[in-house]
Amino acid sequence: MRFPGSGETVNNITSGIFVFFFSLGEMIGPILGSLLTSKTGSFSTGIAILNCVMILWTILTSYHLGGSLLFKGS
């Protein structure tokens, strides 16, 4: 999709959204990391659990976004 004459506006909005989520991650990341560490008892266990969640999330996202292309049924 093209936005004739609106390139700068689209660029500004996109940059703003990126900076918002980047900053949100910088604030929430340490808080959730410390909570996960305190609940699991060690940093390594918390990271292992987080990695398992991210792998599952990646598989489910790939399945739903690429459904018919990546996972062809019989």
Buried (B, 14 or more C-beta within 10 A) or exposed (E): EEEEEEEEEEEEEEEEEEEEEEEEEEEEEEEEBEEBBEEBEEEEEBBEEBEEEEEEEEEEEEEEEEEEEEEEEE
